[in-house]
């Protein structure tokens, strides 16, 4: 009886229930989006395939929970090296690499396409968490110089994958890596004045990047389709026939849904890639502002629950793992929803857990598995303390 209670206490049912609700939203939205796809794709049951990937994700979560996350601390750099090899393979254009829309970001495998940068996101969370823990163990009362050393270590770990992502090029994924790094820096204990300086440098860097993006795209190896996305975002109606077409359709879809939506499968606006990057627009058209708000609320609950788990954890490494996952998911939700309503440029980042995609969904489930692993260890420590 006591052992059964211990096993049950290791599972965070609140987090799993929220994830279950998001999975239902995903299947419903993807199934309805099928009718807006080109005729050659309408025979594919993407919703069924998404649920199959959710099944794979459940297995990934189960396996992840079986492994003590302390072991990840020990092999962090091996995982990082493995991820770098996968990214380097894309740069070297080894057999099996796949280029889609000008970006060489995938490997073509028998079971489907695999995007190694998705897996590398998790490896980055693990390795930066280890860097912070090792540094804090060495410097118990860190000086300003010590904080700068930590910042340098984190920066050195970020630059290699960021360089290879820029070479693909994959601007959206590069932003995710920076968001992960930023979230971990925020909770690392580095002095606020250093963080303020980083923000200032980031603003200047972003300004310089935008100038280079617009006037010197060849220097950054910016593809024409990426420039088109940016122009289409700034003034979609001036480029309504090409660059701004997707954003205009997204705005029309969400706007036409009004407060309550048009109803399930009542879709009048043709929207390319509706089952992937623009799944939120489909939700807004069918279920209106209320339906879209419910979806956003589910993500708020998911993130809030993960924050609770991070705060309850007494192990620094576990807390940092949770913080990295929270930063990754929060940024991608914000970016995806923002681009569908015109607040942010279109980057091609999917809506976590909702957009159709095998490798991306498996990665998110792996991330949830890490958080659940941290939670289970926290529960184990608490239970042991009561004995």
VOGU-3710 file (C-alpha; in Angstrom, 3 decimals, decimal comma):
1> xxxxxxxxxx> 0,000/0,000/0,000  2,791/2,361/0,946  4,804/1,438/-2,157  1,759/2,034/-4,345  1,341/5,457/-2,779  5,005/6,212/-3,447  4,703/5,257/-7,130  1,548/7,323/-7,569  3,147/10,322/-5,889  5,882/10,335/-8,528
11> xxxxxxxxxx> 3,412/11,173/-11,293  2,254/14,754/-11,681  -1,337/14,251/-12,811  -2,009/17,987/-13,019  0,635/18,444/-15,709  -0,419/15,309/-17,582  -4,085/16,351/-17,552  -3,254/19,757/-19,032  -1,155/18,024/-21,684  -4,055/15,647/-22,401
21> xxxxxxxxxx> -6,385/18,602/-23,012  -3,854/20,206/-25,365  -3,557/16,893/-27,249  -7,337/16,879/-27,776  -7,165/20,457/-29,072  -4,354/19,436/-31,423  -6,255/16,479/-32,906  -9,459/18,495/-33,375  -7,665/21,444/-34,974  -5,509/19,332/-37,299
31> xxxxxxxxxx> -8,480/17,248/-38,444  -10,489/20,357/-39,291  -7,514/21,934/-41,076  -7,309/18,983/-43,482  -10,193/20,393/-45,530  -8,191/23,541/-46,302  -5,154/21,615/-47,559  -4,368/21,030/-51,239  -6,269/18,119/-52,797  -3,131/15,964/-52,960
41> xxxxxxxxxx> -2,815/16,129/-49,149  -6,451/15,812/-48,091  -6,375/12,009/-48,159  -3,699/11,993/-45,428  -5,122/11,666/-41,931  -2,770/14,088/-40,195  -4,803/14,036/-36,972  -4,394/10,280/-36,683  -0,665/10,568/-37,352  -0,416/13,306/-34,728
51> xxxxxxxxxx> -2,092/11,069/-32,152  0,343/8,306/-33,101  3,188/10,711/-32,412  1,561/11,534/-29,100  1,668/7,809/-28,384  5,380/7,820/-29,180  5,688/10,852/-26,921  4,080/9,000/-24,023  6,719/6,286/-24,418  9,417/8,975/-24,521
61> xxxxxxxxxx> 8,067/10,463/-21,283  7,965/7,042/-19,607  11,545/6,222/-20,620  12,751/9,669/-19,565  11,180/9,254/-16,126  12,955/5,921/-15,654  16,357/7,571/-16,002  17,604/9,536/-13,008  18,177/13,040/-14,349  21,423/13,183/-12,368
71> xxxxxxxxxx> 22,852/10,876/-15,033  22,136/13,562/-17,608  24,420/15,828/-15,599  27,263/13,354/-16,073  26,777/12,885/-19,825  25,757/16,470/-20,652  28,803/17,197/-22,813  28,486/13,879/-24,652  24,901/14,775/-25,555  26,055/18,223/-26,637
81> xxxxxxxxxx> 28,771/16,696/-28,820  26,299/14,267/-30,384  23,954/17,121/-31,226  26,792/19,131/-32,746  27,753/16,180/-34,951  24,177/16,026/-36,251  24,174/19,760/-37,002  27,614/19,559/-38,594  26,343/16,788/-40,863  23,792/19,221/-42,276
91> xxxxxxxxxx> 26,505/21,805/-42,869  28,653/19,227/-44,688  25,617/18,076/-46,672  26,143/14,400/-45,858  23,887/11,834/-47,586  20,329/12,057/-46,312  20,223/15,800/-45,720  17,072/17,529/-46,892  16,517/21,136/-47,970  13,039/22,632/-47,596
101> xxxxxxxxxx> 12,280/26,234/-48,587  15,967/27,078/-48,829  16,898/25,733/-45,380  18,999/22,581/-44,987  17,633/21,664/-41,568  16,453/18,081/-41,926  17,579/14,523/-42,435  15,380/12,353/-44,616  14,775/9,077/-42,765  12,612/6,051/-43,674
111> xxxxxxxxxx> 10,002/6,974/-41,047  9,900/10,659/-41,988  11,997/13,796/-41,730  14,115/14,501/-38,663  15,220/17,977/-37,572  18,301/17,615/-35,328  18,045/21,165/-34,003  14,880/20,075/-32,170  16,883/17,520/-30,213  19,768/19,943/-29,773
121> xxxxxxxxxx> 17,445/22,315/-27,898  17,134/19,753/-25,117  20,872/19,105/-25,111  21,505/22,848/-24,768  19,211/23,019/-21,741  21,095/20,138/-20,128  24,598/21,422/-20,830  23,927/25,037/-19,782  22,297/23,762/-16,590  25,445/21,764/-15,860
131> xxxxxxxxxx> 27,659/24,782/-16,576  25,716/26,895/-14,077  25,717/24,200/-11,374  29,461/23,547/-11,724  30,205/27,253/-11,597  28,064/27,837/-8,502  29,698/24,909/-6,719  33,119/26,392/-7,419  32,214/29,994/-6,526  29,975/30,025/-3,442
141> xxxxxxxxxx> 30,251/33,798/-3,037  30,756/34,934/-6,642  32,255/38,300/-7,490  31,448/40,391/-10,534  34,369/38,780/-12,318  33,054/35,314/-11,457  29,649/36,190/-12,925  31,339/37,362/-16,109  33,215/34,063/-16,279  29,924/32,182/-16,044
151> xxxxxxxxxx> 28,453/34,346/-18,757  31,463/33,621/-20,953  31,139/29,866/-20,428  27,464/29,953/-21,361  28,209/32,090/-24,406  30,922/29,721/-25,617  28,514/26,786/-25,417  25,866/28,704/-27,379  28,002/30,020/-30,236  28,812/26,739/-32,087
161> xxxxxxxxxx> 25,192/25,560/-32,541  24,069/29,129/-33,219  26,661/29,419/-35,992  25,536/26,167/-37,619  21,879/27,186/-37,363  22,671/30,480/-39,076  24,381/28,530/-41,844  21,312/26,369/-42,550  19,792/29,055/-42,290  17,122/28,733/-39,574
171> xxxxxxxxxx> 16,410/32,077/-37,957  13,432/30,844/-35,940  15,366/28,043/-34,285  18,270/30,402/-33,573  15,833/32,607/-31,668  14,651/29,606/-29,637  18,239/28,775/-28,645  18,783/32,357/-27,521  15,504/32,283/-25,567  16,595/29,108/-23,780
181> xxxxxxxxxx> 19,951/30,656/-22,936  18,334/33,895/-21,778  15,898/32,117/-19,477  18,713/30,147/-17,837  20,850/33,264/-17,409  17,930/34,968/-15,648  17,735/32,242/-12,997  21,484/31,602/-12,743  22,048/34,202/-10,028  24,088/36,529/-12,221
191> xxxxxxxxxx> 23,965/40,149/-11,008  21,095/42,256/-12,312  23,418/44,951/-13,646  25,100/42,363/-15,845  21,711/41,187/-17,093  20,751/44,828/-17,757  23,960/45,254/-19,737  23,162/42,088/-21,695  19,717/43,461/-22,523  21,302/46,704/-23,719
201> xxxxxxxxxx> 23,787/44,853/-25,896  20,969/42,644/-27,189  18,957/45,711/-28,225  21,961/47,155/-30,034  22,696/43,779/-31,591  19,102/43,380/-32,721  19,202/46,842/-34,279  22,425/46,019/-36,106  20,982/42,687/-37,189  17,848/44,307/-38,619
211> xxxxxxxxxx> 19,965/46,812/-40,552  22,145/43,997/-41,908  19,053/41,889/-42,587  17,462/44,619/-44,703  20,491/46,115/-46,443  23,236/43,456/-46,343  21,407/40,082/-46,427  24,294/38,367/-48,223  26,560/38,922/-45,212  24,159/36,972/-42,988
221> xxxxxxxxxx> 23,434/34,418/-45,705  19,784/35,453/-45,630  17,650/33,661/-48,197  15,167/35,558/-50,333  12,214/33,724/-48,803  13,265/35,008/-45,369  13,456/38,575/-46,652  10,030/38,105/-48,203  8,611/37,020/-44,864  9,984/40,137/-43,201
231> xxxxxxxxxx> 8,657/42,479/-45,881  5,313/40,713/-45,811  5,141/41,229/-42,050  5,928/44,954/-42,177  3,384/45,717/-44,885  1,360/42,616/-45,797  -1,258/44,418/-47,870  1,368/45,928/-50,166  2,654/42,408/-50,854  -0,722/40,687/-50,719
241> xxxxxxxxxx> -0,084/38,504/-53,765  3,059/36,858/-52,396  5,018/37,917/-49,301  2,043/39,120/-47,280  -0,468/36,546/-48,505  -0,093/34,156/-45,584  -0,331/36,824/-42,894  -3,366/38,455/-44,504  -5,146/35,111/-44,677  -4,243/34,418/-41,060
251> xxxxxxxxxx> -5,648/37,768/-39,943  -8,800/37,196/-41,998  -9,277/33,736/-40,509  -8,871/34,883/-36,909  -10,892/38,064/-37,444  -13,765/36,256/-39,154  -14,093/33,973/-36,136  -15,139/36,981/-34,044  -16,185/36,134/-30,474  -17,693/32,641/-30,715
261> xxxxxxxxxx> -16,291/31,352/-34,025  -17,968/29,857/-37,076  -18,217/26,344/-35,708  -16,257/23,146/-36,217  -15,014/22,647/-39,796  -16,744/25,837/-40,968  -13,667/27,252/-42,664  -14,056/29,875/-45,380  -10,520/31,281/-45,503  -7,874/29,348/-47,435
271> xxxxxxxxxx> -4,691/29,342/-45,370  -1,486/27,581/-46,503  0,234/25,363/-43,910  -2,860/25,573/-41,738  -2,143/22,260/-39,997  1,400/23,239/-39,006  2,615/26,795/-38,431  -0,815/28,451/-38,648  -2,911/26,027/-36,629  -3,772/28,829/-34,179
281> xxxxxxxxxx> -5,490/30,739/-36,992  -7,664/27,700/-37,701  -8,628/27,551/-34,029  -9,489/31,255/-34,024  -11,683/30,968/-37,119  -13,658/27,967/-35,882  -13,950/28,770/-32,190  -13,484/32,531/-32,116  -11,841/34,670/-29,487  -13,202/32,494/-26,692
291> xxxxxxxxxx> -11,792/29,281/-28,172  -8,416/30,872/-28,895  -8,321/32,282/-25,358  -8,998/28,840/-23,904  -6,044/27,417/-25,849  -3,764/30,216/-24,632  -5,049/29,635/-21,088  -4,093/25,960/-21,324  -0,545/27,004/-22,143  -0,556/29,415/-19,203
301> xxxxxxxxxx> -1,631/26,565/-16,928  1,052/24,281/-18,385  3,769/26,867/-17,849  2,471/27,779/-14,382  2,544/24,134/-13,312  6,113/23,743/-14,562  7,131/26,876/-12,648  5,651/25,325/-9,501  7,665/22,157/-10,072  10,853/24,177/-10,587
311> xxxxxxxxxx> 10,273/26,098/-7,346  9,529/22,933/-5,363  12,719/21,232/-6,527  15,550/21,334/-3,986  18,209/20,323/-6,515  19,749/23,204/-8,526  20,325/21,079/-11,633  16,685/19,972/-11,663  15,473/23,542/-11,223  17,626/24,740/-14,108
321> xxxxxxxxxx> 16,344/21,943/-16,343  12,782/23,072/-15,638  13,697/26,721/-16,245  15,178/25,883/-19,640  12,097/23,925/-20,688  9,834/26,736/-19,473  11,819/29,306/-21,450  11,745/27,177/-24,592  8,002/26,491/-24,553  7,022/30,009/-23,444
331> xxxxxxxxxx> 8,998/31,633/-26,231  7,665/29,318/-28,930  4,051/29,829/-27,850  4,548/33,599/-27,759  6,297/33,619/-31,138  3,760/31,394/-32,907  0,667/33,174/-31,603  2,342/36,534/-32,215  3,122/35,768/-35,847  -0,424/34,581/-36,615
341> xxxxxxxxxx> -1,881/37,905/-35,453  0,819/40,056/-37,060  2,640/41,144/-33,902  5,818/39,253/-34,822  7,465/38,193/-38,101  6,648/34,798/-39,562  9,475/32,466/-38,556  8,102/29,007/-39,236  8,075/27,975/-35,570  5,192/25,598/-34,770
351> xxxxxxxxxx> 2,767/25,959/-31,872  4,102/23,502/-29,249  2,038/20,327/-28,796  -0,664/21,590/-31,204  0,909/22,013/-34,659  1,382/18,858/-36,693  4,935/17,528/-36,658  6,640/14,356/-35,516  10,144/15,390/-34,475  8,972/18,638/-32,876
361> xxxxxxxxxx> 6,221/16,916/-30,865  8,611/14,183/-29,722  11,019/16,890/-28,545  8,327/18,691/-26,555  7,293/15,406/-24,949  10,937/14,736/-24,079  11,052/18,163/-22,445  7,903/17,377/-20,450  9,508/14,068/-19,497  12,458/15,964/-18,012
371> xxxxxxxxxx> 10,127/18,146/-15,948  8,173/15,104/-14,745  11,468/13,412/-13,902  12,446/16,377/-11,757  9,021/16,299/-10,108  9,262/12,577/-9,358  12,659/13,013/-7,718  11,340/15,933/-5,676  8,451/13,782/-4,489  10,856/10,979/-3,622
381> xxxxxxx> 12,954/13,289/-1,452  9,847/14,657/0,278  8,482/11,157/0,934  11,812/9,968/2,297  11,971/12,950/4,634  8,628/11,995/6,140  9,800/8,509/7,109
//
